[in-house]
Amino acid sequence: MDQPLVSVVLPTYNRAYTISRAIDSVLNQTYFNLELIVVDDGSNDDTRVVVESIHDKRIKYVKNSRSTGAAFARNLGIKHSRP
């Protein structure tokens, strides 16, 4: 039986120094059929560089042009999830 797709939304703001650890935690789960949507809530650090340096087809990066808060970022991530 096929495993259903699970969407994980990870909002972040100026966490370039810890985001790879959070991403690794999600990707190293025993459940493989997932997509990880990293929503950058207007960071002005190297968050994008760090996320894009991790080459895994399950990661989707979404960037807000300005900080809107965690709740908005989560909802944006849901909008970018696959059905």
mmCIF file of the N, C-alpha and C atoms, coordinates in Angstrom:
data_MODEL
# 
_entry.id   MODEL 
# 
loop_
_atom_site.group_PDB 
_atom_site.id 
_atom_site.type_symbol 
_atom_site.label_atom_id 
_atom_site.label_alt_id 
_atom_site.label_comp_id 
_atom_site.label_asym_id 
_atom_site.label_entity_id 
_atom_site.label_seq_id 
_atom_site.pdbx_PDB_ins_code 
_atom_site.Cartn_x 
_atom_site.Cartn_y 
_atom_site.Cartn_z 
_atom_site.occupancy 
_atom_site.B_iso_or_equiv 
_atom_site.pdbx_formal_charge 
_atom_site.auth_seq_id 
_atom_site.auth_comp_id 
_atom_site.auth_asym_id 
_atom_site.auth_atom_id 
_atom_site.pdbx_PDB_model_num 
ATOM 1   N N  . MET A 1 1  ? 0.835  -1.179 0.000  1.00 0.00 ? 1  MET A N  1 
ATOM 2   C CA . MET A 1 1  ? 0.000  0.000  0.000  1.00 0.00 ? 1  MET A CA 1 
ATOM 3   C C  . MET A 1 1  ? 0.880  1.243  0.000  1.00 0.00 ? 1  MET A C  1 
ATOM 4   N N  . ASP A 1 2  ? 0.521  2.216  -0.815 1.00 0.00 ? 2  ASP A N  1 
ATOM 5   C CA . ASP A 1 2  ? 1.286  3.459  -0.893 1.00 0.00 ? 2  ASP A CA 1 
ATOM 6   C C  . ASP A 1 2  ? 1.091  4.292  0.364  1.00 0.00 ? 2  ASP A C  1 
ATOM 7   N N  . GLN A 1 3  ? 2.156  4.929  0.772  1.00 0.00 ? 3  GLN A N  1 
ATOM 8   C CA . GLN A 1 3  ? 2.063  5.838  1.914  1.00 0.00 ? 3  GLN A CA 1 
ATOM 9   C C  . GLN A 1 3  ? 1.518  7.177  1.434  1.00 0.00 ? 3  GLN A C  1 
ATOM 10  N N  . PRO A 1 4  ? 0.577  7.776  2.154  1.00 0.00 ? 4  PRO A N  1 
ATOM 11  C CA . PRO A 1 4  ? 0.086  9.092  1.755  1.00 0.00 ? 4  PRO A CA 1 
ATOM 12  C C  . PRO A 1 4  ? 1.169  10.154 1.958  1.00 0.00 ? 4  PRO A C  1 
ATOM 13  N N  . LEU A 1 5  ? 1.078  11.212 1.178  1.00 0.00 ? 5  LEU A N  1 
ATOM 14  C CA . LEU A 1 5  ? 2.025  12.311 1.303  1.00 0.00 ? 5  LEU A CA 1 
ATOM 15  C C  . LEU A 1 5  ? 1.729  13.105 2.571  1.00 0.00 ? 5  LEU A C  1 
ATOM 16  N N  . VAL A 1 6  ? 2.769  13.411 3.313  1.00 0.00 ? 6  VAL A N  1 
ATOM 17  C CA . VAL A 1 6  ? 2.667  14.258 4.498  1.00 0.00 ? 6  VAL A CA 1 
ATOM 18  C C  . VAL A 1 6  ? 3.417  15.549 4.200  1.00 0.00 ? 6  VAL A C  1 
ATOM 19  N N  . SER A 1 7  ? 2.756  16.682 4.429  1.00 0.00 ? 7  SER A N  1 
ATOM 20  C CA . SER A 1 7  ? 3.385  17.990 4.233  1.00 0.00 ? 7  SER A CA 1 
ATOM 21  C C  . SER A 1 7  ? 3.811  18.541 5.586  1.00 0.00 ? 7  SER A C  1 
ATOM 22  N N  . VAL A 1 8  ? 5.071  18.911 5.685  1.00 0.00 ? 8  VAL A N  1 
ATOM 23  C CA . VAL A 1 8  ? 5.611  19.506 6.903  1.00 0.00 ? 8  VAL A CA 1 
ATOM 24  C C  . VAL A 1 8  ? 5.934  20.962 6.584  1.00 0.00 ? 8  VAL A C  1 
ATOM 25  N N  . VAL A 1 9  ? 5.354  21.877 7.351  1.00 0.00 ? 9  VAL A N  1 
ATOM 26  C CA . VAL A 1 9  ? 5.589  23.304 7.154  1.00 0.00 ? 9  VAL A CA 1 
ATOM 27  C C  . VAL A 1 9  ? 6.515  23.780 8.265  1.00 0.00 ? 9  VAL A C  1 
ATOM 28  N N  . LEU A 1 10 ? 7.620  24.394 7.854  1.00 0.00 ? 10 LEU A N  1 
ATOM 29  C CA . LEU A 1 10 ? 8.628  24.879 8.798  1.00 0.00 ? 10 LEU A CA 1 
ATOM 30  C C  . LEU A 1 10 ? 8.823  26.381 8.603  1.00 0.00 ? 10 LEU A C  1 
ATOM 31  N N  . PRO A 1 11 ? 8.135  27.197 9.407  1.00 0.00 ? 11 PRO A N  1 
ATOM 32  C CA . PRO A 1 11 ? 8.362  28.645 9.304  1.00 0.00 ? 11 PRO A CA 1 
ATOM 33  C C  . PRO A 1 11 ? 9.694  28.997 9.966  1.00 0.00 ? 11 PRO A C  1 
ATOM 34  N N  . THR A 1 12 ? 10.367 29.987 9.414  1.00 0.00 ? 12 THR A N  1 
ATOM 35  C CA . THR A 1 12 ? 11.654 30.394 9.973  1.00 0.00 ? 12 THR A CA 1 
ATOM 36  C C  . THR A 1 12 ? 11.884 31.880 9.747  1.00 0.00 ? 12 THR A C  1 
ATOM 37  N N  . TYR A 1 13 ? 12.658 32.472 10.636 1.00 0.00 ? 13 TYR A N  1 
ATOM 38  C CA . TYR A 1 13 ? 13.024 33.877 10.511 1.00 0.00 ? 13 TYR A CA 1 
ATOM 39  C C  . TYR A 1 13 ? 14.424 34.069 11.093 1.00 0.00 ? 13 TYR A C  1 
ATOM 40  N N  . ASN A 1 14 ? 15.377 34.434 10.242 1.00 0.00 ? 14 ASN A N  1 
ATOM 41  C CA . ASN A 1 14 ? 16.766 34.676 10.646 1.00 0.00 ? 14 ASN A CA 1 
ATOM 42  C C  . ASN A 1 14 ? 17.348 33.533 11.485 1.00 0.00 ? 14 ASN A C  1 
ATOM 43  N N  . ARG A 1 15 ? 17.209 32.321 10.984 1.00 0.00 ? 15 ARG A N  1 
ATOM 44  C CA . ARG A 1 15 ? 17.737 31.150 11.684 1.00 0.00 ? 15 ARG A CA 1 
ATOM 45  C C  . ARG A 1 15 ? 18.703 30.360 10.804 1.00 0.00 ? 15 ARG A C  1 
ATOM 46  N N  . ALA A 1 16 ? 19.478 31.057 10.019 1.00 0.00 ? 16 ALA A N  1 
ATOM 47  C CA . ALA A 1 16 ? 20.433 30.370 9.143  1.00 0.00 ? 16 ALA A CA 1 
ATOM 48  C C  . ALA A 1 16 ? 21.357 29.447 9.933  1.00 0.00 ? 16 ALA A C  1 
ATOM 49  N N  . TYR A 1 17 ? 21.654 29.830 11.154 1.00 0.00 ? 17 TYR A N  1 
ATOM 50  C CA . TYR A 1 17 ? 22.600 29.060 11.964 1.00 0.00 ? 17 TYR A CA 1 
ATOM 51  C C  . TYR A 1 17 ? 21.989 27.777 12.542 1.00 0.00 ? 17 TYR A C  1 
ATOM 52  N N  . THR A 1 18 ? 20.676 27.614 12.493 1.00 0.00 ? 18 THR A N  1 
ATOM 53  C CA . THR A 1 18 ? 20.062 26.388 13.024 1.00 0.00 ? 18 THR A CA 1 
ATOM 54  C C  . THR A 1 18 ? 19.132 25.685 12.039 1.00 0.00 ? 18 THR A C  1 
ATOM 55  N N  . ILE A 1 19 ? 18.833 26.297 10.919 1.00 0.00 ? 19 ILE A N  1 
ATOM 56  C CA . ILE A 1 19 ? 17.824 25.734 10.017 1.00 0.00 ? 19 ILE A CA 1 
ATOM 57  C C  . ILE A 1 19 ? 18.236 24.377 9.452  1.00 0.00 ? 19 ILE A C  1 
ATOM 58  N N  . SER A 1 20 ? 19.500 24.158 9.202  1.00 0.00 ? 20 SER A N  1 
ATOM 59  C CA . SER A 1 20 ? 19.916 22.863 8.643  1.00 0.00 ? 20 SER A CA 1 
ATOM 60  C C  . SER A 1 20 ? 19.647 21.736 9.634  1.00 0.00 ? 20 SER A C  1 
ATOM 61  N N  . ARG A 1 21 ? 19.789 21.992 10.917 1.00 0.00 ? 21 ARG A N  1 
ATOM 62  C CA . ARG A 1 21 ? 19.511 20.974 11.928 1.00 0.00 ? 21 ARG A CA 1 
ATOM 63  C C  . ARG A 1 21 ? 18.014 20.625 11.936 1.00 0.00 ? 21 ARG A C  1 
ATOM 64  N N  . ALA A 1 22 ? 17.162 21.630 11.814 1.00 0.00 ? 22 ALA A N  1 
ATOM 65  C CA . ALA A 1 22 ? 15.722 21.387 11.769 1.00 0.00 ? 22 ALA A CA 1 
ATOM 66  C C  . ALA A 1 22 ? 15.341 20.615 10.508 1.00 0.00 ? 22 ALA A C  1 
ATOM 67  N N  . ILE A 1 23 ? 15.921 20.991 9.380  1.00 0.00 ? 23 ILE A N  1 
ATOM 68  C CA . ILE A 1 23 ? 15.645 20.293 8.120  1.00 0.00 ? 23 ILE A CA 1 
ATOM 69  C C  . ILE A 1 23 ? 16.106 18.842 8.202  1.00 0.00 ? 23 ILE A C  1 
ATOM 70  N N  . ASP A 1 24 ? 17.306 18.628 8.708  1.00 0.00 ? 24 ASP A N  1 
ATOM 71  C CA . ASP A 1 24 ? 17.816 17.254 8.853  1.00 0.00 ? 24 ASP A CA 1 
ATOM 72  C C  . ASP A 1 24 ? 16.902 16.416 9.727  1.00 0.00 ? 24 ASP A C  1 
ATOM 73  N N  . SER A 1 25 ? 16.368 17.012 10.783 1.00 0.00 ? 25 SER A N  1 
ATOM 74  C CA . SER A 1 25 ? 15.470 16.289 11.669 1.00 0.00 ? 25 SER A CA 1 
ATOM 75  C C  . SER A 1 25 ? 14.239 15.799 10.930 1.00 0.00 ? 25 SER A C  1 
ATOM 76  N N  . VAL A 1 26 ? 13.684 16.626 10.071 1.00 0.00 ? 26 VAL A N  1 
ATOM 77  C CA . VAL A 1 26 ? 12.507 16.229 9.292  1.00 0.00 ? 26 VAL A CA 1 
ATOM 78  C C  . VAL A 1 26 ? 12.880 15.172 8.258  1.00 0.00 ? 26 VAL A C  1 
ATOM 79  N N  . LEU A 1 27 ? 13.940 15.400 7.521  1.00 0.00 ? 27 LEU A N  1 
ATOM 80  C CA . LEU A 1 27 ? 14.308 14.492 6.431  1.00 0.00 ? 27 LEU A CA 1 
ATOM 81  C C  . LEU A 1 27 ? 14.801 13.135 6.919  1.00 0.00 ? 27 LEU A C  1 
ATOM 82  N N  . ASN A 1 28 ? 15.266 13.062 8.152  1.00 0.00 ? 28 ASN A N  1 
ATOM 83  C CA . ASN A 1 28 ? 15.787 11.802 8.682  1.00 0.00 ? 28 ASN A CA 1 
ATOM 84  C C  . ASN A 1 28 ? 14.723 10.938 9.364  1.00 0.00 ? 28 ASN A C  1 
ATOM 85  N N  . GLN A 1 29 ? 13.471 11.305 9.232  1.00 0.00 ? 29 GLN A N  1 
ATOM 86  C CA . GLN A 1 29 ? 12.393 10.481 9.788  1.00 0.00 ? 29 GLN A CA 1 
ATOM 87  C C  . GLN A 1 29 ? 12.296 9.174  9.009  1.00 0.00 ? 29 GLN A C  1 
ATOM 88  N N  . THR A 1 30 ? 11.743 8.167  9.633  1.00 0.00 ? 30 THR A N  1 
ATOM 89  C CA . THR A 1 30 ? 11.601 6.883  8.952  1.00 0.00 ? 30 THR A CA 1 
ATOM 90  C C  . THR A 1 30 ? 10.499 6.919  7.898  1.00 0.00 ? 30 THR A C  1 
ATOM 91  N N  . TYR A 1 31 ? 9.596  7.865  8.012  1.00 0.00 ? 31 TYR A N  1 
ATOM 92  C CA . TYR A 1 31 ? 8.539  8.048  7.015  1.00 0.00 ? 31 TYR A CA 1 
ATOM 93  C C  . TYR A 1 31 ? 9.123  8.879  5.886  1.00 0.00 ? 31 TYR A C  1 
ATOM 94  N N  . PHE A 1 32 ? 9.149  8.329  4.683  1.00 0.00 ? 32 PHE A N  1 
ATOM 95  C CA . PHE A 1 32 ? 9.860  8.974  3.584  1.00 0.00 ? 32 PHE A CA 1 
ATOM 96  C C  . PHE A 1 32 ? 8.972  9.839  2.700  1.00 0.00 ? 32 PHE A C  1 
ATOM 97  N N  . ASN A 1 33 ? 7.700  9.499  2.549  1.00 0.00 ? 33 ASN A N  1 
ATOM 98  C CA . ASN A 1 33 ? 6.844  10.194 1.591  1.00 0.00 ? 33 ASN A CA 1 
ATOM 99  C C  . ASN A 1 33 ? 6.344  11.515 2.186  1.00 0.00 ? 33 ASN A C  1 
ATOM 100 N N  . LEU A 1 34 ? 7.216  12.488 2.168  1.00 0.00 ? 34 LEU A N  1 
ATOM 101 C CA . LEU A 1 34 ? 6.862  13.790 2.722  1.00 0.00 ? 34 LEU A CA 1 
ATOM 102 C C  . LEU A 1 34 ? 7.444  14.902 1.871  1.00 0.00 ? 34 LEU A C  1 
ATOM 103 N N  . GLU A 1 35 ? 6.847  16.068 2.038  1.00 0.00 ? 35 GLU A N  1 
ATOM 104 C CA . GLU A 1 35 ? 7.412  17.277 1.464  1.00 0.00 ? 35 GLU A CA 1 
ATOM 105 C C  . GLU A 1 35 ? 7.650  18.227 2.623  1.00 0.00 ? 35 GLU A C  1 
ATOM 106 N N  . LEU A 1 36 ? 8.764  18.930 2.563  1.00 0.00 ? 36 LEU A N  1 
ATOM 107 C CA . LEU A 1 36 ? 9.109  19.902 3.589  1.00 0.00 ? 36 LEU A CA 1 
ATOM 108 C C  . LEU A 1 36 ? 9.041  21.284 2.961  1.00 0.00 ? 36 LEU A C  1 
ATOM 109 N N  . ILE A 1 37 ? 8.146  22.094 3.473  1.00 0.00 ? 37 ILE A N  1 
ATOM 110 C CA . ILE A 1 37 ? 7.978  23.448 2.960  1.00 0.00 ? 37 ILE A CA 1 
ATOM 111 C C  . ILE A 1 37 ? 8.584  24.402 3.986  1.00 0.00 ? 37 ILE A C  1 
ATOM 112 N N  . VAL A 1 38 ? 9.728  24.972 3.638  1.00 0.00 ? 38 VAL A N  1 
ATOM 113 C CA . VAL A 1 38 ? 10.400 25.931 4.509  1.00 0.00 ? 38 VAL A CA 1 
ATOM 114 C C  . VAL A 1 38 ? 9.911  27.317 4.106  1.00 0.00 ? 38 VAL A C  1 
ATOM 115 N N  . VAL A 1 39 ? 9.237  27.987 5.026  1.00 0.00 ? 39 VAL A N  1 
ATOM 116 C CA . VAL A 1 39 ? 8.715  29.325 4.757  1.00 0.00 ? 39 VAL A CA 1 
ATOM 117 C C  . VAL A 1 39 ? 9.601  30.326 5.481  1.00 0.00 ? 39 VAL A C  1 
ATOM 118 N N  . ASP A 1 40 ? 10.365 31.057 4.698  1.00 0.00 ? 40 ASP A N  1 
ATOM 119 C CA . ASP A 1 40 ? 11.261 32.089 5.213  1.00 0.00 ? 40 ASP A CA 1 
ATOM 120 C C  . ASP A 1 40 ? 10.445 33.372 5.373  1.00 0.00 ? 40 ASP A C  1 
ATOM 121 N N  . ASP A 1 41 ? 10.245 33.782 6.604  1.00 0.00 ? 41 ASP A N  1 
ATOM 122 C CA . ASP A 1 41 ? 9.367  34.911 6.907  1.00 0.00 ? 41 ASP A CA 1 
ATOM 123 C C  . ASP A 1 41 ? 10.118 36.242 6.870  1.00 0.00 ? 41 ASP A C  1 
ATOM 124 N N  . GLY A 1 42 ? 10.758 36.519 5.731  1.00 0.00 ? 42 GLY A N  1 
ATOM 125 C CA . GLY A 1 42 ? 11.420 37.804 5.540  1.00 0.00 ? 42 GLY A CA 1 
ATOM 126 C C  . GLY A 1 42 ? 12.804 37.900 6.167  1.00 0.00 ? 42 GLY A C  1 
ATOM 127 N N  . SER A 1 43 ? 13.499 36.800 6.286  1.00 0.00 ? 43 SER A N  1 
ATOM 128 C CA . SER A 1 43 ? 14.842 36.816 6.886  1.00 0.00 ? 43 SER A CA 1 
ATOM 129 C C  . SER A 1 43 ? 15.789 37.719 6.108  1.00 0.00 ? 43 SER A C  1 
ATOM 130 N N  . ASN A 1 44 ? 16.769 38.269 6.812  1.00 0.00 ? 44 ASN A N  1 
ATOM 131 C CA . ASN A 1 44 ? 17.811 39.059 6.159  1.00 0.00 ? 44 ASN A CA 1 
ATOM 132 C C  . ASN A 1 44 ? 19.185 38.470 6.442  1.00 0.00 ? 44 ASN A C  1 
ATOM 133 N N  . ASP A 1 45 ? 19.218 37.171 6.735  1.00 0.00 ? 45 ASP A N  1 
ATOM 134 C CA . ASP A 1 45 ? 20.485 36.476 6.920  1.00 0.00 ? 45 ASP A CA 1 
ATOM 135 C C  . ASP A 1 45 ? 20.658 35.483 5.764  1.00 0.00 ? 45 ASP A C  1 
ATOM 136 N N  . ASP A 1 46 ? 21.450 34.461 5.936  1.00 0.00 ? 46 ASP A N  1 
ATOM 137 C CA . ASP A 1 46 ? 21.736 33.496 4.868  1.00 0.00 ? 46 ASP A CA 1 
ATOM 138 C C  . ASP A 1 46 ? 20.810 32.279 4.882  1.00 0.00 ? 46 ASP A C  1 
ATOM 139 N N  . THR A 1 47 ? 19.609 32.431 5.377  1.00 0.00 ? 47 THR A N  1 
ATOM 140 C CA . THR A 1 47 ? 18.684 31.304 5.445  1.00 0.00 ? 47 THR A CA 1 
ATOM 141 C C  . THR A 1 47 ? 18.485 30.666 4.081  1.00 0.00 ? 47 THR A C  1 
ATOM 142 N N  . ARG A 1 48 ? 18.232 31.466 3.066  1.00 0.00 ? 48 ARG A N  1 
ATOM 143 C CA . ARG A 1 48 ? 18.006 30.922 1.711  1.00 0.00 ? 48 ARG A CA 1 
ATOM 144 C C  . ARG A 1 48 ? 19.214 30.105 1.240  1.00 0.00 ? 48 ARG A C  1 
ATOM 145 N N  . VAL A 1 49 ? 20.401 30.618 1.436  1.00 0.00 ? 49 VAL A N  1 
ATOM 146 C CA . VAL A 1 49 ? 21.624 29.928 1.004  1.00 0.00 ? 49 VAL A CA 1 
ATOM 147 C C  . VAL A 1 49 ? 21.733 28.566 1.690  1.00 0.00 ? 49 VAL A C  1 
ATOM 148 N N  . VAL A 1 50 ? 21.465 28.538 2.984  1.00 0.00 ? 50 VAL A N  1 
ATOM 149 C CA . VAL A 1 50 ? 21.559 27.287 3.735  1.00 0.00 ? 50 VAL A CA 1 
ATOM 150 C C  . VAL A 1 50 ? 20.522 26.286 3.233  1.00 0.00 ? 50 VAL A C  1 
ATOM 151 N N  . VAL A 1 51 ? 19.281 26.722 3.081  1.00 0.00 ? 51 VAL A N  1 
ATOM 152 C CA . VAL A 1 51 ? 18.223 25.812 2.627  1.00 0.00 ? 51 VAL A CA 1 
ATOM 153 C C  . VAL A 1 51 ? 18.535 25.286 1.229  1.00 0.00 ? 51 VAL A C  1 
ATOM 154 N N  . GLU A 1 52 ? 18.943 26.162 0.326  1.00 0.00 ? 52 GLU A N  1 
ATOM 155 C CA . GLU A 1 52 ? 19.209 25.735 -1.045 1.00 0.00 ? 52 GLU A CA 1 
ATOM 156 C C  . GLU A 1 52 ? 20.478 24.894 -1.179 1.00 0.00 ? 52 GLU A C  1 
ATOM 157 N N  . SER A 1 53 ? 21.309 24.876 -0.155 1.00 0.00 ? 53 SER A N  1 
ATOM 158 C CA . SER A 1 53 ? 22.507 24.030 -0.203 1.00 0.00 ? 53 SER A CA 1 
ATOM 159 C C  . SER A 1 53 ? 22.192 22.573 0.140  1.00 0.00 ? 53 SER A C  1 
ATOM 160 N N  . ILE A 1 54 ? 20.998 22.337 0.642  1.00 0.00 ? 54 ILE A N  1 
ATOM 161 C CA . ILE A 1 54 ? 20.571 20.971 0.965  1.00 0.00 ? 54 ILE A CA 1 
ATOM 162 C C  . ILE A 1 54 ? 19.792 20.448 -0.240 1.00 0.00 ? 54 ILE A C  1 
ATOM 163 N N  . HIS A 1 55 ? 20.375 19.517 -0.927 1.00 0.00 ? 55 HIS A N  1 
ATOM 164 C CA . HIS A 1 55 ? 19.797 19.021 -2.178 1.00 0.00 ? 55 HIS A CA 1 
ATOM 165 C C  . HIS A 1 55 ? 18.925 17.800 -1.909 1.00 0.00 ? 55 HIS A C  1 
ATOM 166 N N  . ASP A 1 56 ? 17.660 18.068 -1.735 1.00 0.00 ? 56 ASP A N  1 
ATOM 167 C CA . ASP A 1 56 ? 16.681 17.003 -1.530 1.00 0.00 ? 56 ASP A CA 1 
ATOM 168 C C  . ASP A 1 56 ? 15.397 17.443 -2.219 1.00 0.00 ? 56 ASP A C  1 
ATOM 169 N N  . LYS A 1 57 ? 14.904 16.625 -3.105 1.00 0.00 ? 57 LYS A N  1 
ATOM 170 C CA . LYS A 1 57 ? 13.734 17.000 -3.904 1.00 0.00 ? 57 LYS A CA 1 
ATOM 171 C C  . LYS A 1 57 ? 12.477 17.186 -3.063 1.00 0.00 ? 57 LYS A C  1 
ATOM 172 N N  . ARG A 1 58 ? 12.507 16.755 -1.813 1.00 0.00 ? 58 ARG A N  1 
ATOM 173 C CA . ARG A 1 58 ? 11.335 16.895 -0.951 1.00 0.00 ? 58 ARG A CA 1 
ATOM 174 C C  . ARG A 1 58 ? 11.227 18.292 -0.325 1.00 0.00 ? 58 ARG A C  1 
ATOM 175 N N  . ILE A 1 59 ? 12.260 19.121 -0.486 1.00 0.00 ? 59 ILE A N  1 
ATOM 176 C CA . ILE A 1 59 ? 12.269 20.462 0.118  1.00 0.00 ? 59 ILE A CA 1 
ATOM 177 C C  . ILE A 1 59 ? 11.741 21.491 -0.873 1.00 0.00 ? 59 ILE A C  1 
ATOM 178 N N  . LYS A 1 60 ? 10.847 22.335 -0.383 1.00 0.00 ? 60 LYS A N  1 
ATOM 179 C CA . LYS A 1 60 ? 10.350 23.474 -1.151 1.00 0.00 ? 60 LYS A CA 1 
ATOM 180 C C  . LYS A 1 60 ? 10.618 24.713 -0.305 1.00 0.00 ? 60 LYS A C  1 
ATOM 181 N N  . TYR A 1 61 ? 11.220 25.728 -0.912 1.00 0.00 ? 61 TYR A N  1 
ATOM 182 C CA . TYR A 1 61 ? 11.554 26.975 -0.209 1.00 0.00 ? 61 TYR A CA 1 
ATOM 183 C C  . TYR A 1 61 ? 10.611 28.078 -0.670 1.00 0.00 ? 61 TYR A C  1 
ATOM 184 N N  . VAL A 1 62 ? 9.977  28.749 0.294  1.00 0.00 ? 62 VAL A N  1 
ATOM 185 C CA . VAL A 1 62 ? 9.067  29.858 0.012  1.00 0.00 ? 62 VAL A CA 1 
ATOM 186 C C  . VAL A 1 62 ? 9.559  31.052 0.827  1.00 0.00 ? 62 VAL A C  1 
ATOM 187 N N  . LYS A 1 63 ? 9.658  32.217 0.186  1.00 0.00 ? 63 LYS A N  1 
ATOM 188 C CA . LYS A 1 63 ? 10.175 33.414 0.865  1.00 0.00 ? 63 LYS A CA 1 
ATOM 189 C C  . LYS A 1 63 ? 9.127  34.511 0.896  1.00 0.00 ? 63 LYS A C  1 
ATOM 190 N N  . ASN A 1 64 ? 8.853  35.025 2.096  1.00 0.00 ? 64 ASN A N  1 
ATOM 191 C CA . ASN A 1 64 ? 8.041  36.230 2.247  1.00 0.00 ? 64 ASN A CA 1 
ATOM 192 C C  . ASN A 1 64 ? 8.945  37.434 2.031  1.00 0.00 ? 64 ASN A C  1 
ATOM 193 N N  . SER A 1 65 ? 8.430  38.481 1.422  1.00 0.00 ? 65 SER A N  1 
ATOM 194 C CA . SER A 1 65 ? 9.240  39.676 1.199  1.00 0.00 ? 65 SER A CA 1 
ATOM 195 C C  . SER A 1 65 ? 9.438  40.474 2.482  1.00 0.00 ? 65 SER A C  1 
ATOM 196 N N  . ARG A 1 66 ? 8.536  40.276 3.443  1.00 0.00 ? 66 ARG A N  1 
ATOM 197 C CA . ARG A 1 66 ? 8.675  40.937 4.743  1.00 0.00 ? 66 ARG A CA 1 
ATOM 198 C C  . ARG A 1 66 ? 8.145  39.987 5.811  1.00 0.00 ? 66 ARG A C  1 
ATOM 199 N N  . SER A 1 67 ? 8.508  40.240 7.051  1.00 0.00 ? 67 SER A N  1 
ATOM 200 C CA . SER A 1 67 ? 8.071  39.398 8.152  1.00 0.00 ? 67 SER A CA 1 
ATOM 201 C C  . SER A 1 67 ? 6.589  39.630 8.430  1.00 0.00 ? 67 SER A C  1 
ATOM 202 N N  . THR A 1 68 ? 5.835  38.537 8.452  1.00 0.00 ? 68 THR A N  1 
ATOM 203 C CA . THR A 1 68 ? 4.393  38.617 8.683  1.00 0.00 ? 68 THR A CA 1 
ATOM 204 C C  . THR A 1 68 ? 3.958  37.825 9.906  1.00 0.00 ? 68 THR A C  1 
ATOM 205 N N  . GLY A 1 69 ? 4.874  37.119 10.523 1.00 0.00 ? 69 GLY A N  1 
ATOM 206 C CA . GLY A 1 69 ? 4.553  36.325 11.708 1.00 0.00 ? 69 GLY A CA 1 
ATOM 207 C C  . GLY A 1 69 ? 4.404  34.849 11.399 1.00 0.00 ? 69 GLY A C  1 
ATOM 208 N N  . ALA A 1 70 ? 4.557  34.040 12.439 1.00 0.00 ? 70 ALA A N  1 
ATOM 209 C CA . ALA A 1 70 ? 4.564  32.586 12.279 1.00 0.00 ? 70 ALA A CA 1 
ATOM 210 C C  . ALA A 1 70 ? 3.240  32.041 11.766 1.00 0.00 ? 70 ALA A C  1 
ATOM 211 N N  . ALA A 1 71 ? 2.123  32.571 12.238 1.00 0.00 ? 71 ALA A N  1 
ATOM 212 C CA . ALA A 1 71 ? 0.818  32.045 11.810 1.00 0.00 ? 71 ALA A CA 1 
ATOM 213 C C  . ALA A 1 71 ? 0.610  32.254 10.308 1.00 0.00 ? 71 ALA A C  1 
ATOM 214 N N  . PHE A 1 72 ? 0.914  33.451 9.829  1.00 0.00 ? 72 PHE A N  1 
ATOM 215 C CA . PHE A 1 72 ? 0.789  33.726 8.396  1.00 0.00 ? 72 PHE A CA 1 
ATOM 216 C C  . PHE A 1 72 ? 1.736  32.829 7.608  1.00 0.00 ? 72 PHE A C  1 
ATOM 217 N N  . ALA A 1 73 ? 2.961  32.667 8.101  1.00 0.00 ? 73 ALA A N  1 
ATOM 218 C CA . ALA A 1 73 ? 3.951  31.829 7.417  1.00 0.00 ? 73 ALA A CA 1 
ATOM 219 C C  . ALA A 1 73 ? 3.471  30.382 7.333  1.00 0.00 ? 73 ALA A C  1 
ATOM 220 N N  . ARG A 1 74 ? 2.880  29.866 8.403  1.00 0.00 ? 74 ARG A N  1 
ATOM 221 C CA . ARG A 1 74 ? 2.357  28.503 8.367  1.00 0.00 ? 74 ARG A CA 1 
ATOM 222 C C  . ARG A 1 74 ? 1.239  28.378 7.316  1.00 0.00 ? 74 ARG A C  1 
ATOM 223 N N  . ASN A 1 75 ? 0.333  29.346 7.316  1.00 0.00 ? 75 ASN A N  1 
ATOM 224 C CA . ASN A 1 75 ? -0.761 29.314 6.340  1.00 0.00 ? 75 ASN A CA 1 
ATOM 225 C C  . ASN A 1 75 ? -0.236 29.404 4.912  1.00 0.00 ? 75 ASN A C  1 
ATOM 226 N N  . LEU A 1 76 ? 0.797  30.207 4.698  1.00 0.00 ? 76 LEU A N  1 
ATOM 227 C CA . LEU A 1 76 ? 1.412  30.299 3.379  1.00 0.00 ? 76 LEU A CA 1 
ATOM 228 C C  . LEU A 1 76 ? 2.011  28.950 2.982  1.00 0.00 ? 76 LEU A C  1 
ATOM 229 N N  . GLY A 1 77 ? 2.653  28.296 3.929  1.00 0.00 ? 77 GLY A N  1 
ATOM 230 C CA . GLY A 1 77 ? 3.203  26.968 3.664  1.00 0.00 ? 77 GLY A CA 1 
ATOM 231 C C  . GLY A 1 77 ? 2.129  25.975 3.265  1.00 0.00 ? 77 GLY A C  1 
ATOM 232 N N  . ILE A 1 78 ? 0.998  26.030 3.942  1.00 0.00 ? 78 ILE A N  1 
ATOM 233 C CA . ILE A 1 78 ? -0.119 25.135 3.607  1.00 0.00 ? 78 ILE A CA 1 
ATOM 234 C C  . ILE A 1 78 ? -0.594 25.403 2.182  1.00 0.00 ? 78 ILE A C  1 
ATOM 235 N N  . LYS A 1 79 ? -0.649 26.685 1.799  1.00 0.00 ? 79 LYS A N  1 
ATOM 236 C CA . LYS A 1 79 ? -1.065 27.026 0.435  1.00 0.00 ? 79 LYS A CA 1 
ATOM 237 C C  . LYS A 1 79 ? -0.116 26.465 -0.618 1.00 0.00 ? 79 LYS A C  1 
ATOM 238 N N  . HIS A 1 80 ? 1.148  26.290 -0.249 1.00 0.00 ? 80 HIS A N  1 
ATOM 239 C CA . HIS A 1 80 ? 2.146  25.773 -1.191 1.00 0.00 ? 80 HIS A CA 1 
ATOM 240 C C  . HIS A 1 80 ? 2.283  24.254 -1.124 1.00 0.00 ? 80 HIS A C  1 
ATOM 241 N N  . SER A 1 81 ? 1.521  23.615 -0.266 1.00 0.00 ? 81 SER A N  1 
ATOM 242 C CA . SER A 1 81 ? 1.616  22.165 -0.158 1.00 0.00 ? 81 SER A CA 1 
ATOM 243 C C  . SER A 1 81 ? 0.890  21.494 -1.323 1.00 0.00 ? 81 SER A C  1 
ATOM 244 N N  . ARG A 1 82 ? 1.295  20.294 -1.615 1.00 0.00 ? 82 ARG A N  1 
ATOM 245 C CA . ARG A 1 82 ? 0.651  19.527 -2.677 1.00 0.00 ? 82 ARG A CA 1 
ATOM 246 C C  . ARG A 1 82 ? -0.619 18.897 -2.138 1.00 0.00 ? 82 ARG A C  1 
ATOM 247 N N  . PRO A 1 83 ? -1.613 18.739 -2.987 1.00 0.00 ? 83 PRO A N  1 
ATOM 248 C CA . PRO A 1 83 ? -2.877 18.111 -2.544 1.00 0.00 ? 83 PRO A CA 1 
ATOM 249 C C  . PRO A 1 83 ? -2.695 16.631 -2.271 1.00 0.00 ? 83 PRO A C  1 
# 
